[in-house]
Amino acid sequence: MNPISAPEDVSALWLHTLQRAVGRASHDVKDALNGVSVNLEVIRSRAARPDVPASAVLQFAEASAQQLDRLTNLIEAVLAVSRPEREPADVALTLRRITTLCTASASSTDAPVRMIEEESVGSAMTRVRGDVVRLSLLAPLLDVLGSTDRGKRASEVTCTLSGDDDAIQVVIATSDRRTALPESIAEVVRSAGVRWTEGEQDLSLAFLRA
C-alpha cells in the first residue's frame, strides 16, 4: 500500500483527536442541557400558580441562565475547533479555543486548564499549517487530562504562550504528571515544522513565525 501524504496523515490524526475531544465534551453538553431543562420546568410549574411570587423562581432562572451560558461557550468552542483553520494560523487564537474546550468539563476531579499569554508574544501568526498547530496543542492536552486518577482532584494544567524573534512558544505544564507529545503524531508534526522539548512535567512546543 502506498504511504499517505502528509496532509492526509494530518487530517486522519486530527479527526481522531477531535473525536476524542468531542467525546469528552458530550457528557458536559448533556449535563448542561439537563440543567437548563430541569430549571425551566421548575419555573414553568411555579409560574403557573397565581399565589407564587416572582422571587420564588429567581434562583432557578439564574441557574438556568448559568447552564445556558456554559452550554453556549462549550458549543462555540467545539464549533470553532471543528472548523478549518485560516492561514496563516494564529497560535494564540487556536490555543484559546482549545483551552476553552478543555475547561468545559463539569467533573469535580477534572484538571482545570489555564492559558497564560505573556507580553512577549506580539503577533502569534505562524508559518506552520493550522491543522498541524491545533493537532500539536490538543493531542497532548487530552493525554495529560486523561492521565489523572479517578476520584482524585487533578492539579492545574497551564498553557503558557510566549515568543521570541523566531518562533511562538507554548509550554504545557503540570505539577504532578508527565506531559509529552504523543508518539502517534510526533513524526507528522516534526515534518510540518514543529519543534519541541520535553521535561518531566512540561512540554514546550515552538512554531516558526509567519
Backbone bond lengths (Angstrom), bond angles and torsions (degrees), N, CA, C in turn:
res aa  C-N    CA-C-N  psi(-1)  N-CA   C-N-CA  omega(-1)  CA-C   N-CA-C  phi
1 M - - - 1.467 - - 1.523 108.79 -
2 N 1.321 117.76 136.31 1.454 121.58 -179.54 1.524 110.12 -71.20
3 P 1.337 117.56 141.41 1.462 119.36 177.27 1.516 110.45 -65.41
4 I 1.329 116.67 145.16 1.456 119.43 179.87 1.518 109.09 -80.98
5 S 1.317 115.66 154.49 1.462 120.46 -177.23 1.514 110.08 -72.91
6 A 1.341 115.50 164.18 1.463 120.46 -178.76 1.526 112.97 -58.26
7 P 1.360 120.05 -45.59 1.467 118.90 178.68 1.524 112.63 -59.93
8 E 1.314 116.97 -40.48 1.468 120.20 179.02 1.526 110.13 -66.67
9 D 1.332 115.67 -38.64 1.455 120.08 179.43 1.524 110.49 -63.18
10 V 1.330 116.48 -45.87 1.460 121.02 178.28 1.526 110.47 -61.02
11 S 1.320 116.80 -43.43 1.469 120.55 -179.32 1.522 111.49 -60.82
12 A 1.328 116.83 -42.61 1.463 120.60 179.94 1.526 111.03 -65.89
13 L 1.327 116.80 -43.28 1.461 120.99 179.29 1.524 111.05 -67.10
14 W 1.331 116.72 -39.14 1.455 119.53 178.88 1.523 111.19 -66.13
15 L 1.325 117.78 -40.83 1.458 120.63 178.43 1.523 110.67 -59.17
16 H 1.316 116.72 -44.38 1.469 120.53 178.40 1.527 110.50 -62.42
17 T 1.326 117.14 -43.32 1.466 121.26 -179.20 1.518 110.90 -66.11
18 L 1.332 116.66 -42.51 1.463 120.68 178.72 1.522 110.96 -63.29
19 Q 1.317 117.43 -39.64 1.457 120.66 178.15 1.535 110.96 -61.87
20 R 1.331 116.31 -38.79 1.466 119.91 176.22 1.525 110.78 -62.72
21 A 1.340 116.23 -43.96 1.458 120.51 -178.50 1.525 111.72 -65.90
22 V 1.336 116.39 -43.54 1.459 120.38 179.96 1.530 110.35 -67.33
23 G 1.327 116.82 -38.32 1.457 119.66 176.25 1.514 111.55 -60.75
24 R 1.322 116.35 -40.27 1.460 121.20 178.09 1.525 110.79 -66.09
25 A 1.340 116.52 -35.74 1.461 120.98 -177.20 1.527 113.01 -81.46
26 S 1.320 118.14 -19.04 1.466 120.61 -173.84 1.527 112.25 -60.66
27 H 1.339 116.16 -37.82 1.470 119.20 177.93 1.517 110.40 -61.65
28 D 1.336 116.90 -39.27 1.456 121.30 -177.07 1.526 111.22 -70.27
29 V 1.341 116.93 -36.24 1.464 120.50 176.15 1.531 109.79 -62.12
30 K 1.328 116.16 -48.39 1.467 120.25 -179.63 1.528 111.30 -63.48
31 D 1.335 116.73 -39.85 1.459 120.95 -179.56 1.522 111.05 -64.54
32 A 1.337 116.65 -43.61 1.464 120.05 179.45 1.527 111.42 -67.42
33 L 1.328 117.28 -41.60 1.467 120.47 177.00 1.524 111.20 -60.44
34 N 1.314 115.68 -41.93 1.464 119.81 178.87 1.522 110.72 -64.49
35 G 1.340 117.29 -39.54 1.457 120.61 178.55 1.512 111.98 -63.05
36 V 1.328 116.80 -43.42 1.465 120.32 177.23 1.523 110.36 -62.47
37 S 1.325 116.11 -45.64 1.465 120.92 -177.35 1.522 112.48 -61.94
38 V 1.325 116.36 -46.43 1.469 120.59 -178.20 1.526 110.73 -63.63
39 N 1.327 116.73 -46.12 1.465 119.33 -178.33 1.523 112.36 -67.23
40 L 1.331 117.44 -37.47 1.461 119.72 177.25 1.525 111.79 -66.80
41 E 1.323 116.99 -34.38 1.466 120.17 177.72 1.519 110.73 -66.43
42 V 1.327 116.95 -39.49 1.466 120.20 176.58 1.524 109.96 -62.97
43 I 1.336 116.19 -45.11 1.470 120.15 178.73 1.517 110.97 -60.37
44 R 1.347 116.54 -45.33 1.469 120.54 -179.41 1.521 111.91 -60.29
45 S 1.330 116.27 -46.23 1.465 119.59 -176.73 1.530 111.98 -68.19
46 R 1.323 117.56 -38.19 1.462 120.27 -179.60 1.520 111.50 -75.77
47 A 1.344 116.49 -37.20 1.465 119.55 -179.88 1.523 111.82 -66.16
48 A 1.328 116.83 -22.50 1.465 120.54 179.51 1.520 112.14 -73.97
49 R 1.339 117.68 -12.24 1.467 121.33 -179.35 1.520 109.47 -97.34
50 P 1.327 118.35 119.72 1.468 121.54 -175.51 1.517 113.80 -64.77
51 D 1.335 117.54 -20.73 1.462 120.23 -176.64 1.529 113.24 -88.01
52 V 1.330 117.63 -2.46 1.467 121.41 -177.20 1.528 109.11 -94.20
53 P 1.348 117.94 122.84 1.471 120.36 179.18 1.528 111.07 -72.14
54 A 1.333 115.89 159.22 1.468 120.63 -179.51 1.520 111.53 -61.34
55 S 1.330 116.52 -31.11 1.468 120.05 -178.67 1.530 112.00 -63.89
56 A 1.326 117.02 -19.83 1.461 120.30 -177.99 1.517 112.63 -73.41
57 V 1.327 116.99 -17.38 1.465 119.77 -179.72 1.525 112.21 -110.11
58 L 1.336 116.28 0.72 1.462 119.94 -175.51 1.526 112.56 -59.13
59 Q 1.328 117.01 -47.20 1.464 119.18 -177.11 1.529 112.14 -64.32
60 F 1.330 116.25 -31.65 1.463 119.40 178.75 1.528 110.99 -74.47
61 A 1.331 116.61 -34.96 1.462 120.29 176.39 1.525 110.35 -66.22
62 E 1.335 116.76 -40.85 1.461 120.12 178.66 1.520 111.36 -66.29
63 A 1.339 116.53 -40.15 1.463 120.19 178.53 1.522 110.77 -64.83
64 S 1.319 116.35 -40.05 1.459 120.66 178.50 1.524 110.83 -64.62
65 A 1.331 117.00 -41.26 1.459 121.34 179.34 1.530 110.87 -64.17
66 Q 1.329 116.94 -39.59 1.463 120.83 178.27 1.522 111.54 -63.82
67 Q 1.329 116.12 -43.32 1.461 120.50 178.88 1.527 110.71 -65.67
68 L 1.329 116.14 -37.40 1.465 119.91 179.38 1.532 110.42 -67.32
69 D 1.328 116.93 -40.31 1.464 120.30 176.85 1.521 110.35 -61.83
70 R 1.326 116.46 -43.62 1.465 120.93 179.03 1.524 110.80 -61.87
71 L 1.329 115.65 -43.84 1.455 120.44 179.90 1.528 110.75 -64.68
72 T 1.316 117.34 -42.01 1.470 121.61 179.55 1.525 110.70 -61.76
73 N 1.336 116.56 -46.20 1.463 120.45 179.68 1.526 111.42 -61.62
74 L 1.318 116.03 -41.18 1.460 120.27 -178.98 1.523 111.33 -66.43
75 I 1.334 117.10 -46.74 1.464 120.55 -179.15 1.526 110.58 -64.74
76 E 1.338 116.90 -40.67 1.464 119.82 177.81 1.526 110.76 -62.26
77 A 1.338 117.09 -38.49 1.463 120.57 178.94 1.523 110.95 -67.03
78 V 1.330 116.88 -43.06 1.460 120.70 178.62 1.524 110.36 -61.82
79 L 1.333 116.86 -45.66 1.465 120.74 -179.79 1.525 111.08 -64.33
80 A 1.341 116.64 -41.24 1.459 120.09 -178.63 1.525 111.27 -64.77
81 V 1.329 116.93 -42.22 1.456 120.70 -179.72 1.525 111.07 -71.24
82 S 1.323 117.42 -28.57 1.467 121.51 -176.73 1.520 113.11 -78.62
83 R 1.328 117.31 -26.98 1.464 120.22 -177.75 1.525 110.90 -72.90
84 P 1.352 117.40 153.17 1.468 120.02 175.35 1.523 110.86 -58.98
85 E 1.323 116.04 142.58 1.456 120.83 179.12 1.532 110.27 -76.69
86 R 1.318 115.65 144.00 1.452 120.42 172.52 1.526 109.10 -76.27
87 E 1.319 116.03 151.43 1.464 120.58 178.03 1.527 110.21 -116.14
88 P 1.328 118.90 138.41 1.458 125.27 -2.98 1.528 111.34 -70.37
89 A 1.314 115.89 150.64 1.454 121.43 -176.43 1.528 110.72 -73.75
90 D 1.324 115.09 148.25 1.459 122.81 176.46 1.529 107.12 -105.30
91 V 1.332 116.97 109.57 1.471 121.11 -176.27 1.522 110.85 -62.41
92 A 1.334 117.36 -39.66 1.462 120.81 -178.86 1.524 111.09 -63.23
93 L 1.333 116.76 -46.08 1.463 120.85 -179.49 1.524 110.82 -64.43
94 T 1.335 116.79 -43.60 1.463 120.49 179.74 1.527 110.89 -63.08
95 L 1.331 116.91 -44.06 1.466 120.28 179.41 1.522 111.17 -64.54
96 R 1.323 116.99 -38.22 1.464 120.47 179.59 1.530 110.56 -62.62
97 R 1.313 116.79 -42.98 1.473 120.34 179.03 1.525 110.86 -64.70
98 I 1.311 116.18 -41.79 1.465 120.59 -176.91 1.516 111.45 -68.93
99 T 1.341 117.98 -41.04 1.463 119.32 178.96 1.532 110.69 -68.16
100 T 1.338 116.98 -34.83 1.466 119.87 174.99 1.523 110.60 -60.64
101 L 1.324 116.22 -43.63 1.456 120.65 179.22 1.527 111.08 -63.61
102 C 1.322 116.23 -41.44 1.466 120.52 -175.35 1.519 113.31 -75.48
103 T 1.335 118.80 -19.69 1.461 120.92 -179.45 1.525 112.60 -93.96
104 A 1.320 118.14 4.89 1.463 120.98 -173.56 1.520 113.64 -78.48
105 S 1.313 118.86 -11.41 1.455 120.63 -174.38 1.520 111.79 -64.98
106 A 1.333 115.01 142.11 1.465 120.49 179.58 1.523 112.34 -91.28
107 S 1.327 117.73 -8.53 1.453 120.69 -175.88 1.520 111.30 -66.13
108 S 1.318 116.18 136.10 1.461 120.62 -179.26 1.520 112.27 -72.45
109 T 1.331 117.41 -13.32 1.461 119.98 -179.50 1.517 112.84 -101.26
110 D 1.318 117.88 -4.54 1.462 120.08 178.76 1.522 110.38 -71.39
111 A 1.320 115.68 143.14 1.460 120.31 179.51 1.521 110.37 -70.88
112 P 1.323 118.33 130.78 1.471 119.31 172.82 1.519 109.70 -70.37
113 V 1.326 116.19 146.12 1.460 121.96 179.79 1.526 107.90 -118.77
114 R 1.319 116.06 127.83 1.461 120.31 -176.82 1.520 110.08 -127.35
115 M 1.333 115.86 133.04 1.463 121.79 176.80 1.522 109.71 -97.31
116 I 1.323 116.26 132.13 1.460 122.79 177.28 1.527 107.52 -119.95
117 E 1.324 116.46 122.07 1.468 120.32 -178.82 1.518 109.50 -112.46
118 E 1.309 117.07 113.60 1.457 121.54 -178.87 1.527 110.98 -81.70
119 E 1.327 115.86 155.96 1.468 120.89 -176.84 1.525 112.28 -66.46
120 S 1.331 117.19 -19.98 1.463 120.46 -176.35 1.524 113.90 -72.81
121 V 1.322 116.61 -6.67 1.471 119.79 -173.90 1.518 111.73 -65.27
122 G 1.334 117.05 -51.32 1.460 119.58 -173.66 1.523 109.20 64.45
123 S 1.315 117.47 -140.80 1.457 121.11 174.94 1.530 108.95 -66.86
124 A 1.328 116.57 133.80 1.466 120.67 -178.66 1.519 112.28 -105.73
125 M 1.325 117.12 20.96 1.460 120.68 178.55 1.532 110.33 -72.90
126 T 1.332 115.93 139.31 1.452 120.93 -177.98 1.524 111.02 -127.88
127 R 1.332 115.20 154.14 1.460 119.73 175.12 1.528 111.81 -82.05
128 V 1.339 117.93 -11.12 1.461 121.81 176.39 1.529 108.79 -69.94
129 R 1.315 116.91 137.75 1.461 121.10 -178.60 1.527 111.54 -58.20
130 G 1.334 114.92 144.48 1.452 120.34 -175.85 1.514 114.10 -59.39
131 D 1.341 117.70 -39.62 1.464 119.00 -178.81 1.523 111.38 -68.08
132 V 1.332 116.90 -28.07 1.466 120.55 176.72 1.524 110.16 -74.01
133 V 1.332 117.08 -39.06 1.460 121.00 179.08 1.521 110.47 -59.30
134 R 1.321 116.76 -50.68 1.461 118.71 -176.89 1.520 112.31 -69.37
135 L 1.325 117.77 -32.87 1.459 120.78 175.46 1.523 109.95 -64.54
136 S 1.335 116.83 -43.75 1.463 121.88 -178.43 1.525 112.22 -63.99
137 L 1.340 116.79 -30.82 1.457 120.78 -178.23 1.523 113.05 -87.45
138 L 1.321 116.94 -43.95 1.462 119.89 -173.13 1.521 112.80 -76.60
139 A 1.327 118.24 -40.47 1.469 120.18 -176.01 1.528 112.82 -59.23
140 P 1.346 120.12 -49.61 1.463 118.36 178.23 1.521 113.46 -67.16
141 L 1.346 116.97 -31.85 1.464 118.82 177.29 1.524 111.43 -64.50
142 L 1.317 117.32 -42.83 1.462 120.14 178.25 1.522 111.00 -62.96
143 D 1.334 116.58 -38.25 1.466 119.57 178.77 1.520 111.49 -64.15
144 V 1.321 117.35 -46.06 1.462 119.29 -177.41 1.527 111.18 -70.46
145 L 1.326 117.50 -33.38 1.464 119.99 176.66 1.517 111.39 -70.00
146 G 1.320 116.61 -29.38 1.459 120.24 179.44 1.511 114.16 -84.95
147 S 1.333 117.47 -1.34 1.463 120.18 -176.02 1.518 113.59 -95.87
148 T 1.335 117.52 7.04 1.457 120.42 -177.90 1.522 110.93 -80.35
149 D 1.335 115.83 154.03 1.461 121.66 177.37 1.520 109.71 -76.76
150 R 1.318 115.93 137.39 1.463 120.50 178.06 1.528 110.28 -63.24
151 G 1.328 115.40 136.19 1.451 120.49 177.82 1.509 114.54 82.11
152 K 1.314 118.21 -3.04 1.456 122.09 -179.03 1.518 109.73 -115.07
153 R 1.321 115.30 132.01 1.462 120.19 179.85 1.522 109.59 -66.67
154 A 1.326 116.74 122.51 1.460 121.35 -177.34 1.519 110.40 -83.34
155 S 1.325 115.80 151.55 1.454 120.53 177.77 1.524 110.61 -74.73
156 E 1.308 115.38 159.47 1.463 122.31 -177.77 1.529 111.89 -63.28
157 V 1.322 115.03 144.28 1.459 121.75 172.47 1.524 106.72 -106.70
158 T 1.322 116.73 124.67 1.465 119.96 178.53 1.522 109.90 -107.69
159 C 1.323 115.58 142.04 1.467 122.67 176.68 1.522 106.93 -122.32
160 T 1.328 116.09 100.25 1.459 121.46 -174.05 1.518 110.53 -98.06
161 L 1.329 115.55 122.49 1.461 122.70 -178.84 1.524 109.08 -101.40
162 S 1.319 116.48 125.48 1.461 121.50 178.17 1.531 108.30 -143.81
163 G 1.318 116.93 -176.16 1.457 118.33 -179.61 1.517 112.72 -165.36
164 D 1.322 114.90 159.45 1.462 121.36 171.57 1.525 108.01 -131.19
165 D 1.308 117.58 -164.14 1.462 119.98 -176.19 1.526 113.11 -65.43
166 D 1.324 116.66 -28.28 1.464 120.38 -172.57 1.524 115.00 -101.68
167 A 1.312 117.11 -30.57 1.470 118.61 -169.78 1.520 112.29 -148.94
168 I 1.324 114.51 161.72 1.460 123.27 170.46 1.519 106.77 -101.29
169 Q 1.329 116.37 130.12 1.460 120.52 -178.90 1.523 111.52 -110.55
170 V 1.328 114.82 143.01 1.456 121.60 171.90 1.523 107.09 -127.30
171 V 1.340 116.26 123.12 1.461 121.09 177.43 1.524 107.99 -109.92
172 I 1.331 116.04 117.02 1.461 122.60 176.31 1.517 106.72 -98.37
173 A 1.335 117.50 120.46 1.466 119.90 -171.99 1.523 112.06 -139.66
174 T 1.321 115.68 149.92 1.462 124.01 172.44 1.522 107.90 -133.98
175 S 1.317 115.56 174.64 1.463 119.39 178.22 1.526 112.50 -105.42
176 D 1.338 116.96 -4.76 1.466 116.95 -172.67 1.536 115.09 -144.58
177 R 1.332 118.17 7.17 1.461 119.74 -178.12 1.520 110.74 -139.97
178 R 1.310 115.35 154.20 1.455 119.96 175.57 1.527 109.36 -72.46
179 T 1.310 115.77 136.20 1.456 121.85 177.64 1.520 108.04 -121.76
180 A 1.330 116.62 121.24 1.461 119.80 -173.92 1.521 110.23 -147.67
181 L 1.326 115.27 160.96 1.452 120.29 172.99 1.522 108.33 -78.73
182 P 1.330 118.99 127.09 1.469 120.53 -179.87 1.524 112.04 -57.38
183 E 1.316 116.40 136.82 1.467 120.49 -179.88 1.519 111.89 -59.04
184 S 1.331 117.04 -30.04 1.466 120.84 -176.33 1.520 113.27 -64.58
185 I 1.348 117.25 -22.60 1.462 119.10 -178.21 1.524 112.63 -113.98
186 A 1.326 117.77 -4.72 1.461 121.33 -170.90 1.523 112.98 -57.46
187 E 1.316 118.12 -50.45 1.460 120.75 -175.32 1.524 111.52 -67.08
188 V 1.326 116.48 -37.68 1.462 120.34 -179.23 1.521 111.00 -65.18
189 V 1.335 117.67 -47.29 1.458 119.13 -177.12 1.535 110.95 -72.74
190 R 1.329 117.12 -30.30 1.469 119.58 175.35 1.531 109.90 -63.61
191 S 1.319 116.17 -43.96 1.465 120.58 179.60 1.524 111.72 -64.32
192 A 1.325 116.42 -25.98 1.462 120.61 -179.03 1.528 112.53 -87.31
193 G 1.333 117.28 -0.49 1.464 119.79 174.41 1.508 116.33 104.91
194 V 1.335 118.68 5.07 1.459 120.84 178.16 1.528 108.97 -85.07
195 R 1.331 116.50 136.24 1.457 121.41 175.64 1.523 109.18 -118.53
196 W 1.313 116.82 148.93 1.460 118.65 -178.05 1.518 111.51 -153.12
197 T 1.332 114.14 159.64 1.465 122.49 171.67 1.515 107.61 -132.58
198 E 1.327 115.73 149.18 1.454 120.93 -178.48 1.523 110.41 -121.31
199 G 1.335 115.80 131.37 1.451 121.97 171.66 1.514 109.37 -103.93
200 E 1.318 116.43 -168.10 1.466 119.51 178.44 1.525 111.27 -65.73
201 Q 1.334 115.48 -40.50 1.462 119.75 -175.25 1.520 112.73 -132.90
202 D 1.321 117.05 22.00 1.460 118.92 177.87 1.526 110.84 -149.21
203 L 1.311 113.84 152.19 1.457 123.26 177.45 1.513 107.72 -126.54
204 S 1.330 117.06 124.12 1.466 121.76 179.72 1.519 109.48 -110.98
205 L 1.335 115.80 119.47 1.460 122.58 -178.73 1.533 109.23 -109.46
206 A 1.336 116.24 139.15 1.471 120.72 -179.77 1.517 109.12 -123.04
207 F 1.350 115.82 128.76 1.461 123.23 178.87 1.519 108.43 -118.42
208 L 1.334 117.25 120.03 1.465 121.08 -177.63 1.525 110.70 -61.09
209 R 1.318 115.35 139.72 1.457 120.23 -178.83 1.537 111.63 -68.46
210 A 1.315 115.16 148.96 1.458 120.54 177.72 1.526 110.04 -73.10
